[in-house]
Amino acid sequence: MPKSATSPKSFEAAVSELEAIVQEMESGKLPLEDALARYQRGVGLLRYCQETLADAEQRVKVLEGETLSDFANGGSTS
């Protein structure tokens, strides 16, 4: 995220803000400097979302690994 931008409160808040930025930019009514500022914020939000999703994916992989390991251990004792 850019240093001047605040971090979103949650993944859902970031997605919502990103959608609003896209709508503003697609309107074609923003002055160049405002469009550049929105674009910069959007890039930061996108990175935040990508990192959040990557972290969630890693957590799911760990949980699946533990579940599969526990299941395999339970099956080998019988």
N, C-alpha and C positions, 0 to 999 in steps of 0.2 A: 504494500500500500504506500502511496506517496506520504511523505512526512507530514504534509499539511492537512491530509485527510484523516478524519477520525475513523476508527474501526467500527464496522457494523455491530449491532447488538447480537445478531444471530445470522445463520445462513439464510433463513427465510427473509430477514430484513434486507440482506445484501441482494438477494434475487429481486425483491420488490423494488428496491432503489435502482437496480440495474435496468429493470423493465421500464421504469419511469424515465431514465436517461435515454434509453433507446427511443421511446415515444417522442421525447423532446427533440432529439436529433433528427428523427425521421420527419418531423414537421417542417424542417427547413427554415424555421423562423428565428433561429438563434444567431446572434452575431458571431463572427469568427472566434473571438476570444472566449466567449461563453461556450461555444461548441468545443473548443480545445480543452477548456477546463472540465467540461462534462465527459469528454473522451478520456482524459487522464483519470478522472474519478472512476469511470467505467472500467478501465484497465485494472485499476487497483481492486475494485470489487470482484472482477473476474478472477484475478489471482487469488483473492481470499476464498472465493467459492471453490476454485480448483483445489486449493490446499485443504479446505475443509472436507471436500469429497474424497480426496486421497487419504486423509486421516481416517475417515469413516470406513473406507474400503479396507485399509490396513487392519482396523479394529475387527471388522467382519471376518477377515482372513484368519486372524488370531483366534477369534471365537470358534470359527468352523474347525480350525486345527485342534483346538482343545476338545471340542465335541467329538470329532472323529477319533481322537486319541483315547478319550474316555470310553467311547463305544467299543473300540478295538480291545481295550484292556478288559472291559466287562465281558466281552465275548470269549476271551481266551481263558478265563477262569473256569468255564464249565466243561 
